[in-house]
Amino acid sequence: MAARSQANIGELVELRELAPGSLNSLLKEEIAVWRRDLRWNFHSSAALVRKFADEQTLGGHALVSGRDVLGYAYTVAENGKGLVGDLFVRESFQSVEAENRLLAACVDSLAKTRGITRIESQILLLEHPRRMPVAYDEHLKLHERQFMHCSLQPWPAWASGPSARRLDLDTWHDRYRDDAARMLSDAYDGHVDGHINDQYRSVAGARQFLTNIVEYPGCGRFDEGASWLAWSRDTGRLVGACLASRVADDVGHITQVCVAPGMRGRGVGYELMIHSMRAMAETGCTLCTLTVTSANQGAIDLYQRMGFALRRRFAAMVWDGFSTPKHRFFF
């Protein structure tokens, strides 16, 4: 199939220029694709996008042809960092060119926002997750990630390992948030995922990361009953966490598996995942999903032993080390 020209993939406009209701048809298609390809219910996320787009307060861009919106991407900027939160193009118009125009426009607008020095994005439905000639390409680093899934029915034949006898486990409670933030920050010191998400690099950032998981529906509805923490009986220290959310009525998602550095390789993550996934199954989940960075081979090996299979690959994109030209600012 011949590549589409820029003229054939619509006019690039800012989301704030769209009339209320303009994204309705596009979001309806995106909801269907999320359910078909990932088994996730995208309704709540789509509702938030629709709300802020209709209020004309959502940053980002759209590809428009006449009255039809062919694709969109939205952005968020805060605390010196920009995020490209989502990007979706109608299946009949998907191409490297269409996705690249949206992504480049979002990166360029964020890079020109005062105070932004870093941009992050992990877009599950990006159909062409490879190096593209986007804006500020010299600052771009790509990290391949994998979306994996595991059937929970029938219940897999998992047995607790010997580590279970040396651990105290409990489900999530907000009183554990500060301890979990400290443990998470320690666990990701020097880890590849710390290069992908800078919130992992400090206790304050990790605390914000946990707040985002627990209080906001970006990765589904937080599931306290399927989120487990582990303490060492020898030291009394928090040594692991497996946090989960519900992304559809019958699908659970592991949003975070984290083990303290000194406890890795002792079955802590495995034990926590068994507890989380059993809780999912007991409340109606038939499938569990998770994402993992391809460079984290140890984690992938564990997930595969537990029955997880690759469903799709996607890219974590990070633009770092740039500053906004001073001449862009007027006082």
C-alpha positions, -999 to 999 in steps of 0.1 A, spaced: 0 0 0 14 34 -9 21 58 19 -5 84 25 6 120 18 2 146 45 -27 161 25 -45 128 27 -42 124 65 -59 157 74 -51 191 87 -32 194 120 -51 215 145 -49 221 183 -74 202 204 -85 235 219 -98 246 185 -122 217 181 -159 223 188 -175 203 217 -184 168 206 -159 166 178 -141 137 194 -172 116 201 -170 93 170 -132 89 173 -134 80 209 -161 54 203 -138 37 178 -109 39 203 -130 23 230 -137 -6 207 -101 -11 198 -89 -10 234 -114 -38 242 -106 -59 211 -68 -56 213 -61 -52 250 -93 -65 266 -94 -31 285 -125 -10 291 -114 25 280 -148 42 287 -137 61 319 -105 74 303 -124 83 271 -150 102 293 -122 123 308 -107 131 274 -141 140 261 -148 162 291 -117 183 290 -117 184 252 -153 197 252 -142 223 278 -114 232 254 -88 229 282 -70 198 269 -36 203 254 -27 183 223 -34 181 186 -58 164 161 -59 155 125 -90 168 109 -105 163 74 -136 184 69 -158 177 100 -142 143 106 -114 139 133 -91 112 120 -68 111 150 -57 129 182 -31 130 208 -33 148 242 -6 163 264 -1 172 301 26 195 315 35 198 351 65 201 374 90 205 346 78 175 327 56 169 298 35 138 290 20 126 258 -8 108 274 -25 90 244 -24 89 206 -50 72 184 -56 73 147 -87 58 130 -78 23 117 -87 33 82 -62 61 83 -33 46 104 1 52 90 36 61 102 30 96 87 -2 102 106 11 90 139 43 109 134 26 142 127 6 140 159 35 129 180 59 155 166 34 183 171 28 173 207 65 170 215 72 203 198 45 221 218 57 206 251 93 214 243 84 250 238 64 252 271 83 272 297 100 251 323 97 217 305 130 199 304 118 163 299 90 146 280 77 110 286 53 88 267 41 52 267 14 47 241 0 12 240 -19 16 208 8 32 187 9 10 157 44 19 146 65 18 178 99 24 162 123 53 157 105 80 137 118 114 126 99 133 153 107 167 167 138 169 189 149 135 177 184 141 190 170 139 226 149 108 221 155 75 237 133 45 229 128 16 253 108 -14 240 81 -27 263 59 -57 262 22 -60 270 16 -96 283 -15 -115 295 -23 -146 314 -55 -166 317 -69 -170 352 -95 -197 343 -89 -224 349 -68 -213 379 -31 -220 370 -13 -246 391 8 -223 412 21 -233 446 36 -210 472 74 -212 474 96 -215 505 98 -177 508 62 -176 520 73 -189 554 96 -159 559 71 -132 548 41 -114 564 16 -103 537 -12 -78 538 -34 -61 513 -30 -24 505 -39 3 530 -31 40 526 -11 39 559 15 19 539 20 46 512 51 63 526 69 30 533 60 18 499 73 50 483 107 45 500 109 9 491 100 16 455 126 44 451 153 21 465 142 -8 442 145 13 411 178 29 418 198 23 386 170 2 371 161 7 334 126 17 344 140 46 363 152 60 330 117 56 316 97 72 345 116 97 366 91 94 394 109 63 405 141 82 412 130 99 444 108 91 474 86 122 466 83 110 430 75 75 440 48 88 464 32 108 436 34 77 414 15 57 440 -10 85 444 -17 84 407 -22 47 407 -45 47 438 -66 78 432 -68 82 394 -82 59 367 -53 62 342 -45 25 345 -80 13 355 -97 14 389 -74 6 418 -81 -28 433 -71 -27 470 -81 -64 476 -58 -75 448 -29 -53 458 -5 -70 483 26 -60 503 52 -82 519 73 -77 550 104 -97 560 98 -115 593 135 -113 599 138 -75 597 103 -62 598 110 -42 567 87 -38 537 104 -58 510 79 -61 481 47 -48 466 23 -60 439 -3 -34 430 -33 -41 408 -62 -25 391 -94 -35 374 -93 -25 337 -125 -43 327 -152 -63 346 -134 -95 338 -98 -83 334 -72 -73 361 -40 -55 355 -8 -56 376 3 -20 376 35 -25 397 57 -54 409 85 -42 431 110 -60 453 136 -45 476 171 -49 462 184 -72 490 154 -96 485 155 -102 448 157 -138 436 140 -152 467 105 -156 453 90 -125 469 76 -111 436 62 -145 427 44 -149 460 29 -114 458 17 -120 422 0 -153 432 -19 -135 460 -29 -106 436 -40 -128 408 -59 -152 431 -78 -121 444 -86 -111 408 -99 -145 399 -120 -147 431 -138 -114 420 -146 -125 385 -114 -118 364 -107 -143 337 -75 -126 325 -46 -107 340 -24 -83 320 8 -64 328 35 -44 310 73 -50 313 104 -34 298 121 -58 273 155 -52 289 142 -65 322 148 -102 312 146 -115 348 111 -102 352 100 -115 318 114 -150 326 93 -150 358 61 -139 340 66 -165 313 71 -193 339 38 -182 354 20 -185 320 21 -149 307 24 -146 269 33 -116 248 3 -99 232 20 -68 217 51 -47 218 51 -9 223 76 19 229 84 39 260 97 72 246 118 97 266 130 131 254 155 145 279 183 170 283 168 199 264 158 234 274 134 259 259 151 286 239 150 318 259 139 338 229 105 321 232 97 340 264 84 375 266 82 395 298 
